[in-house]
Amino acid sequence: MYQERIILTPKEILEKEFKIDTRGYRPQEVDKFLDTVISDYEEMFALMREYERDKKTLIDENMHLKQEVRNLRTKLEVASETSGSNVSNVDILRRLSNLEKIIYGDK
């Protein structure tokens, strides 16, 4: 994605050669090249800021989801413990009822 937005590669910057005029490099050519370099760096920094915001958002969302998973696991454990005790209470009541029927008869 960012490769579409940044024009120059480090290799292109390194290998850039300016035509030498009788008095040195052509100032317009150098200025144009430096404008492109500056534009690329500005774009790179904008991308970095954007990615940092995205990263922070994802980290916050990840933390929120982990907390939600912890809460749901806790609720599930509590629910399974509660339902397990309800089942055992029902079992106990059935056994008690069966014992009463045996002892007192079917009245």
C-alpha positions in Angstrom: 0.0 0.0 0.0 2.6 2.6 1.0 4.8 1.5 -1.9 2.2 3.1 -4.3 2.4 6.4 -2.4 6.2 6.7 -2.1 7.9 7.4 -5.4 11.6 7.0 -4.7 13.5 4.0 -3.3 16.7 4.4 -1.3 18.6 2.9 -4.1 17.2 5.5 -6.6 18.2 8.3 -4.2 21.7 6.8 -3.8 22.3 6.3 -7.5 20.8 9.6 -8.7 23.3 11.5 -10.9 22.8 15.1 -12.0 24.0 16.4 -15.3 26.9 18.8 -14.8 26.6 22.2 -16.4 29.5 24.4 -17.1 29.1 26.0 -13.7 28.1 22.7 -11.8 24.8 20.9 -11.4 21.6 22.4 -12.9 19.9 24.0 -9.9 16.4 23.4 -11.3 17.1 19.6 -11.7 18.5 19.4 -8.2 15.6 21.4 -6.7 13.1 19.2 -8.5 14.7 16.0 -7.2 14.9 17.3 -3.7 11.3 18.3 -3.8 10.4 14.7 -4.7 12.6 13.4 -1.9 11.0 15.8 0.6 7.5 14.8 -0.7 8.4 11.1 -0.2 9.6 11.7 3.3 6.5 13.6 4.2 4.4 10.8 2.8 6.5 8.2 4.7 6.0 10.1 8.0 2.3 10.5 7.3 2.1 6.7 6.7 4.0 6.1 9.9 1.6 8.2 11.9 -1.4 6.5 10.3 0.1 3.0 11.1 0.8 4.1 14.7 -2.8 5.2 15.1 -4.0 1.9 13.5 -1.7 -0.1 15.8 -2.9 1.7 18.9 -6.5 1.1 17.9 -5.8 -2.6 17.3 -4.0 -2.9 20.6 -6.9 -1.3 22.5 -9.4 -3.5 20.7 -7.3 -6.5 21.4 -7.1 -5.7 25.1 -10.9 -5.1 25.2 -11.5 -8.4 23.5 -9.2 -10.3 25.9 -10.9 -8.7 28.8 -14.3 -9.8 27.4 -13.0 -13.3 26.9 -11.8 -13.4 30.5 -15.2 -12.2 31.7 -17.1 -14.7 29.6 -14.8 -17.6 30.8 -15.5 -16.5 34.4 -19.2 -16.4 33.7 -19.1 -19.8 32.0 -17.2 -21.3 35.0 -19.7 -19.8 37.4 -22.6 -21.0 35.3 -21.2 -24.6 35.0 -20.5 -24.7 38.7 -24.0 -23.4 39.5 -25.6 -25.8 37.0 -23.5 -28.7 38.4 -24.7 -28.0 41.9 -28.3 -27.7 40.7 -28.1 -31.0 39.1 -26.6 -32.6 42.2 -29.3 -30.9 44.4 -31.9 -32.4 42.1 -30.2 -35.8 42.3 -30.1 -35.5 46.1 -33.8 -34.7 46.2 -34.7 -37.6 44.0 -32.6 -40.0 46.1 -34.2 -38.6 49.3 -37.7 -39.1 47.7 -36.8 -42.6 46.7 -35.6 -43.4 50.2 -38.8 -42.0 51.7 -40.8 -44.1 49.4 -38.9 -47.2 50.5 -39.1 -46.4 54.2 -42.7 -45.0 54.4 -44.1 -46.8 51.4 -46.0 -45.3 48.4 -48.4 -43.0 50.2 
